[in-house]
Amino acid sequence: MRDLCRAIGEILLDHRDPIGVAGEAAARDEYESYVPVVTGLVAAGASVDVLAARLLRIEQVDMGLRGDAARAQVVAAKLYRLAAR
C-alpha cells in the first residue's frame, strides 16, 4: 500500500498540480493530504469517471480553484491504471 500511496502522490504532483508547485522541492508535500482519499478510491477499484469527479471536487471545493475537468480526466486515467498493476 505504501508503494501505491507514493505512486499516487507522484502522479498528483507531476500531472495534476493545479497550483503549479511541482518544480518547488520545498512544496512536494502540497498535495499529501489528498493522497489517502485518492488511494482509497484507487484501491477500491473506482472508475475513471469517479476518480475524475473526486479530483475535480478537490480542486473546486477543497482548494477553491476553478478546476480543470479535462486534466482531471487524464490524471484519473493514470490513477486507474495503477490499480491494474
LINLINZI-V919146 format. One record per pair of residues at least 24 apart in sequence whose C-alpha atoms are under 6 Angstrom apart, sorted by the first residue. I is the first residue (numbers start at 1). J is the second residue. Records with the same first field share a line. If there is no record, write none. Layout:
BEGIN
I->J ; J
END
This chain:
BEGIN
9->35
48->76 ; 77
51->76
52->76
END
